[in-house]
Amino acid sequence: MDNLHNGTQNIHALIVDDDDVDRERLMRMLRRGPREITVEQAASQAEALGLIRQPEAHFDIVFLDFGLTDGDGRDLLPAIRSEIDPDCPIIAVTGNADEQIAADSIKSGMTEYLTKRSLSPERVAASVEEGMAWRQYRLDLRRQEEELTHRSLHDPLTDLPNRTLFSDRLGQACARARRSGDPFAVVMIDLDRFKEINDSFGHAAGDAVLIAIGRRLREHLREVDTIARLGGDEFAVLLQNVDGEESALAVAAKLTELISQPIVHGGRMLHVGASLGIALCPLLGFAPDELLAAADEAMYAAKRGGSGAKAVLAQSDNCAAPRAPVQGGMLRDIEQAIAARAIDWHWQPKVDMRSGLILGFEALVRWTHPRSGPIAADVLIETVEQSHLLESFTYLSLDVVLEQFAKVQHLLGNAAICINVSARMLERPGFVSQVVQTTARHGVDPARVMLELTETALIANPAQAKRVIEQLHNHKISLAIDDFGAGFTSFGYLREFAVSEIKIDRSFISRFTESRFDQSLVHSLVVLCESLGIPLVAEGVENPETQAMLVAMGCHAGQGYGICRPMPYDDVRGWVEMWNADRDEQRLRA
């Protein structure tokens, strides 16, 4: 593809048109151009699909008529994008000269719109060149994005995954283990005598040691495992399908043997040892931070034991005890609360921080146990996600919140209601239809319903997530990515998915006024979201100073205690009236 734009390389074109004369005319024009062109023809949708779905099929450009005998040629766009190439130039060639149809065609992803009356060899040749140039531009853009993404997730010295990517993969491993019970191990590695090498022979020698160790570990681990450099002389390994202490210690022994082998640099033999700490999942729970802390503490315990390669297994007393599992009685209480609709949702507003306009509300779950009192929302949600109650809890949430919203939507202008949904629901058959039916049953405009997913949901199964999100989007139900920045989302996902809103993780906003890094990150997200046309919302806005800085930077939507705390639904009507009255008064003063 790199040389397609130079006008010399042979290209392969597909013409889809049910008129034999028009196909032959266009084919002659193509062959009169400066390029060597191989042309295949299809007279119908079915014939075109047969050609592009052949295993060996490859087309560099497609010329597409709309009025085919078996349907509209535009229906072929998804198949062309998925089966051939998402960046394949598609040139509309039709007898209809309607300007609106032409504009809609370009919006739908076609590269150019030509009418059959205006065709000439020169016009067709120019369309080919522009299409090839556009495709090359898209290819270069993808490569640049992939390179930037790779750099942001990999250590520049060893090219191993960095802490960000390791944390994301650890989070995914914990989620899988929670669902299916697949065991794994986290291994923290700290090199012994590395500082002596740096001090005695210089940083070049130290870098050579890190590169060599990283390469050895990567070459001897399986593809399903992850080796990362966290910083300095500290490495971490994620070992999949490790089913017990004996297996983990056996792998650790191999790793320490690899590390202890001498490294040749500058005519010298350099020797390092290693201290290893190992934490097993699910033995020590499913929380990524706790597993890392356990492995880290075990590694320091190994280091305190003296020099030489060694490994220590983390026990439950090597780290903060993982959260105790909810007792069966508690789960039964939650099930009874769902059946009795005895769970509440508090509403927290999202506003335009410039004008005070209410943009929407987020519904946040609240539950008071009949004997133990209020239960923390994260404890309730984590418990439900690990149980058979997830579907019934989710559908109760949709039913209650949409029923409430229907009663006040006339007071809220165009404000939307946001409902949090577990990533696991994207895998459940019937989820989309249930959302659509519940929205319709309560008479709520689907364009005012927004579902919130964490960015990890997109990463864990992007293909499935994309299918479900597109189905929701087709029903005018929008999607917000919650806690953006807490994990990692490829910017490519933001372009490919029908994302309607991005919510910056509150951890970046909490330090916003003091942290130059967080300010730079928010500024970058403002620029990115503006270019993609996606609204950006700051969560965790606590004070007027933060609001003012965010607005000055271009982030206008906010949510947090500094604006309003979550409130019971019964208080929403009164709060809206008071907020709007204050807003009107401030506008009159201005």
N, C-alpha and C positions, 0 to 999 in steps of 0.2 A: 504493500500500500504506500510505502514512502515515496515512490516515484510516479504515482498516478497523475500528479498534476503537471508533469513535464511534457505531456503531449505525445509521448512515444510509446508508452507501455500499452499492450493490448488490454482492453477491458471487455467485460461480459455484460451485456444488456438484456433486459427482459421487457418485451412489449406485451401489454395486456389490453386487448381491444377486440370486440366481436365483429368488427367490420374488416373483411379481408383486404379491401382496397386501401383503407386507411393504414392498416398494418404494413402493407407492402410499400406504401408511399413513405411512411416514417422510416422504414428499414433502409430504403434507398438513400434518404437524406443522411442517416447516420453513417452509412458507408462512404459518403462523399466528404466526410469531415477529415481532419488531420490525423485522427487516431485509427489504429487498427481495432475494429469492434466486431466481436462475435455476438450475434443476436439470436435469442430464442423467443418464440411467440406463443401466446395463450389467447384463446378466443372466449374464455369464460372464467368465472371465479374458480370453478372446480378444476379446470385445467391448470390455472395459475398455481393453485394450492398444491396440486400434484407435482409441479415442477420445483417449487421452492422447498418442498418437504423431502425431496430426494436427498439421501445422505451425502452425496457428493456435490449437491447444488451449491453454486457460488455466483452471485450476481453483484456487480459493482454499481448498477444504476437500474431503476425501474421506471418505465413510461406507462402510465395508468389512465385508462378511460373510465368514466363513472358509469355510463349506461350500458351495462352488460346484460346479456340475455337472462342470466340466472341471478341477478342482483346488482347492488351498487358496488362499483369498484372500490369505493372508500372503505368498505367492510374488510378489505384485504390488508389495510394498514397495520393492525396488530400482528398479523401473521408475518408480514414482511419484516417488521421490526424485531420480532422474536426469533424467527427462523433464519433470516438472512443476516441482518446486522442492524442494531439500533440506530446507526448513523448512515444507513444506506440512503442515498439521494432518491427521492420519489418525485417524478415530474408528472403533474397532471396534464393530460392531453385530451381535451374534450371539445365537443361542439358548442358548449354553452358558454357565452361570454358574459354572464352575469357577474358584476363586480362583488356582490356580497358572497356569492358562492366561492369566488376566487379568494376573498379574504378569509373565509371560514376554512378553506382548504389549507392555506398557509398556516393558520392557527392550529390546525389538526396535525401538523408535522410534515406537510409536503414542502419540498424545496422550492418548487416553482409551479406556476399555473400558466399553461399555454392553450390557446384556442386553435382548433384545426385550421381555421381560415387564415391564421397569421403564420402558419408554419413555413419555414424556408430552410434550406441547408445551413445558412449562416446562423439563423436563430437556434436551430437544433444543436449545432456545434457549440454555440455560446452557452447553451443550457448544460451541455455535457461538461464543459470546462468549469463552469460555476459550481456544478454539482460535485465534481471531483475535488475542486479546491475546498468546498465546504466540508466534504468528508475528511480531507486531510487535516483541516483545521480542527475538526472534532476529535480526530485521532490524536493529534498533538496535545489538545487540551486534556484528554483523558490520561495521556502519559504523564503530563505535568501534574495532574491531580493525584495520580497514583504515586508519583515520586514524592510529592509533598506529604501525602498520607503516610507513606512508608517512613519518611524522615521523622514525622511527628510521633511514630509508634516504635521506633527502633533506635538503639544506642548507636551513635555515630562512629564509635571506635570499633566495636565488635560486630555491628550489624545484627545483633540479637534483639529480640523484643525488649522494650524498656518497661519501666514500672507501670505506665499507663496501660499498655497492652496486656501485660501479665495480670494486672488487677481485673481487667475485663474478662480475660479467659478464666481466671479463678472464679469470678462471679457466675459465669456460664456453667462451669463445672459444678458449683454448689447448687445451682438451679436444677441441673440434670440429676444430680445425686438426690435432691429432695423429691423429684418426681419419680425416678426409677430405681433409686438405691445404688447406682453405679459408684463403687468406691474409688478413691484416688488419694494421692499423697502430695503434700506440699513440702519441698525440701529447701531450706535456706543454707547457703554455702558462703563461708567467709575464708579467704585465703590466709594462711599463716606465712610469716616471714616476707610478706609482700612489701611492707614498709622498708625493710632492710634493703631490698633490691632497689627500690626507688631512691633511697638515700645514698646507697653505695655506687650505683651504676647509672643513675639518672632516670628521668621519666620515659625516655625512649625505650629503655629496657623494661620498665614497668608496663608500658603499653604493649610491648611484644609478648609479655607474659599473659596479659589479659586476653589478647587476640588469640594466642595459642590455646589457652584454657577454654575460651568460648568455642573455638573451632572443634576441639576434641569432644567436648560435651555434646555439641550439636550433631556431630557425625556418629556418635555412639548411642544417641537416644532415638526412640521411635518417632515417626512422623506425628503421631497423636499426642506426644508429649511436648511440653514447652520449656525451653531454657531461656532465661532472661537475665540481663545485667541490670541490677537495680541502682547501681552507682558505686564508685570507688572500686573496691575489690570484692563486692558482694554480688552474688548470683542467686537466682531462685529457679527451682525446677518444679513443674507440675507434671506428676506421673499419673497417667490414667490407668484405670483397671488394676490398681494395687490392692489386693484383697486381704492384707494382714500385715502384722509387724514383721514377720519373717521375710516376706517378699520385699517389703520396703527396705529392710536392713541389707538384704542381698544386693539390691540396686545401689544403695548407698556405698557399699563396699567397692563395687565396680567404679563408681564415680570418683571415690577417693584414690583408687589405684590409678586412674587416668590422670588425675590432677598431680599426683606425686611423681609422675615420670618427668625426667629432666627436660629443660627447654634450652635450645642452643640460640644464643644471641651475641653477636659481636665477638665470636671466637670463645665465648664463655658458656659453661654449663650452669644454668640457673635452676634452683630447686625451690619449690614451694610445697607446703602442705595445705590441709583444709580442715575446717571444723564444720560439721553438718548437723542441722537440726531438722527433725522430721515430724510432721503433724498429719494424722490420718483422718480422713472423712469417710464415713459418718461417725467414727468413734468419738471425735471431738466436736461434733455438731456440724452445722451447715453455714455458719456465718464466716464470710471471707476474712474479715478483719481479725476474728478470733483465731482462725486457723493460721494466719500469718503471724500473729502475736505468739501463738504456741510454738510454731517452728522457729521463730526468732529467739525466743527464750531458751528453747532446747539447744539451738546453735551456740548461744553464749555459755550454756552449761557445758557443752563439749569443749569450748575454748578454754574455760577455766580449768579443765581437766589436764592441761599440759599440752606440749607441742606434739605434732604428728597428726596423720590423717585419722579421723574418728567420726563417729556419728552417734547422736543421742535421740531417742524417740521421746516426743512430748507425751506426757501423761496428763490426766485431767487436772493435776495440781501444778502443772507447769505454766498454766495460763488462766485467765479469768474463765470461770466455769461457763460453758455455753448455756444459753437460756434453757431452763428446764422445759421439757415437753409438756404441753397442756394435757391435763389428766382427762381420761375418758368422760368423767362427770362434767367437766367444763365444756367439752365438745357437745355433749348432749344438751347442756344449757344453751349453747349458741344455736343448736338446731331448733330447740323449742322457741327461742327468741325470734328466729326467722319465721317459723310457722305462725307465731302470734303477732308478727310484724311489730315486735317490741324493740326494734333497733331504730335509732334516730340518725338524721343527717343535719349537720349544721352548715350554714351557707356563709361563704366568705366572698366579698365583692372584689372584682377586678375593675380598675378605673383608669381613665385617661388622666395622667398626672398633670397635664397642662390645663385642661378645662374642667376636670372633675366629672366628666360624663361617665356614667356606669356602663361598662362594656360587657359585663357578665358576672356570673357567680360560679364558684366551685363548691360542689357538695362534698362535705367531709364527714365520714362516718363517726358516730358516737354510740357507745353502748355501756350501760350500767348493769353490772352483774347483780342479780337479786340478793346475793349474800356477800360478795367480795367488794362491791362498790364499782366505781368507774374503771373500765379496762382501757389501757392505752391503745390508741388506734392501730399502731404498728403491730402490737401483739395480736390484736384481733385479726387483722388482715393476714399476717403471716400464718396464723393458725388455720384460718379458712382456706388459704391457698394450698395448704398441705393436706387438706381433707376432701371428703366427698361433697362438702357443702358449697364448693366454689360457685357452681352454676346457680343454685338456689339463692345464694347470697347476692350474686351479680344481678340476677333478674329481679330480686326484691329491691335492690338499689335503684335500678332503672324504673321500676313501677312506682315506687314511693316518690322519688325525686321528680319524675316527669308529671306525676299527678299534682305535686305541690306547685311545680312551675306553671302548669296550665291555669292555676287559680290566680297567679299574679303576673302572668306574661304581659297582660294589657297595660300594666303599670311601668313596665321596664323598657319601653322604647324598642330598640333592636337588640337589647342585651341577650346573651346566650346563657345556657346552663351547661356547666362542665361536670362530667361524671367520670371518676377514675375507674379504669378497667384493668384487670390482671392480664398480663401477657398470655397466660395459659388459656384465656377465653378465645384467643384468636385460633386456637387449634380445635375448638369445639364446633361440631356441625350444628347448623341452625342458629348460630350466634347472630349473624347479620339479620336474618328474618325476624328473630325475636326482638332485636333493637327496633327494627322498622315497624313491626306490629305494635309494640308498646307505645312508640311515638305517635302513631296514627290513632290508637285507642284513646289517648288522652287529648287528642286534638292539638298537638304541639307541632308547630312548623319545624320540619326536620332541619332546616337551615339554621335554626337556633339551638341545635343540640350538638355538643362537642364532647367527644370521648378523649380522655387523657391516658396516654401510655408512657411508661418510662422508655428512654432511648434503648435500654438493654433489650426491650421487647423486639425492636427492629433488628438488632444484631443477632439475637439467638436463632431466628428463622426468618431471614429477610424475604425469601420468596413467598412463604405463607402469609407473612404480615402484609406484603404488598398486595396480594390477592384480596385479602379481607378488607384492607383499607380502600382499595379501588371499588369494591362492592358497596361499602358504606358511602363513599364519595358519590357514586352513581345515584344513591338515594338522598343526596344533599346533606348527609351527616358528616360533620368535619372531624378532624383529628388534631390534637395538640400533643407535642412531645414534651413530657414533664421531666423535671430534674436534668435538663440538658447541661452537659459538661461534667456530670458526676461520673459518667463512664466514657464510652467513645462511640460516636456515630459518624460513619463516613459521610462527608459532605455530599458524596454521590447519592446517598439515600435521600437526602433532602430534596434533590432534584428529581429523583425517580418516584418517590412517594408523593401522594397527594396530601402534603402536610399543610395545615391551615394556621398553625400557631406553634411557636417555640417558647418554652418557659425556662429561663435561666435558673439553674440550681441555686437555692438560697445560700449555699456555702460561699459563692462568689459575691453575693450581694452583702452578706454580713460583714465582710472586711473591705467593702468597696471604697469607703472614703479614705482608708489608710493604705490600701494595697495598690501599687502601680500596676502590678501584674493583673489583678482582677479588673482594673480599669481598662487596661489594654485588651483583655479578653472580651469584655463587654463591647468595647468599641469595634473590635473585629467582628463580633456577632451582629452588631447593628449594620455594618457595611454588608456582610453576607446576606442578612435577611432582607435588606433593601434591594439587593441585586436579584434575589429570588422572589421578591414580592410576598414574603411571609412575615406577618406581625410578630414582634418580639415582646415578651412579657417578663418583667423582673419579679421574682418571688422573694419574699422575706424582706420587703421594704419596711424599715423600722422607724425612720426619722425624716424630718423635712430636708436635712442636708443631703441625704442619700437621694431623695426624690429630685432635688434640684440638679444634682450632678448627673443623674440618669437622663433627665429631660434635656439638659444641655448637650449630652452626648448623642441624643437621638433615640433613646429608649423611652417611649412615652407611656406605655401601659405598665401598671404596677399592681401588686397584691401583697398584703402583709399587715402586721399588727399596727404599723405606723399609719395605715389607712383605715383599717377596721379589722377587729378580731372576728373569727367565725362566730356566728350567732344562731340561736335556735330559729327554725323556720317561722315560728309564730311572731318573731320580732322583725322579719324582713320587711313587711309592708310599712311599718312605722319608721324603720331606718331609712328606707327609700324616700319616703315623704320628707323626713327631716334633712337628709342629705341634699335632695333637690332644692329644698327651700333655702338652705345655706348657700348652695351653688348659685341660685338666682340672686340672692342678696349680694354675694361677692361680685357678680357680673354688673349689678346696678351701681355698686360703688366704683367699679372700674370705669 
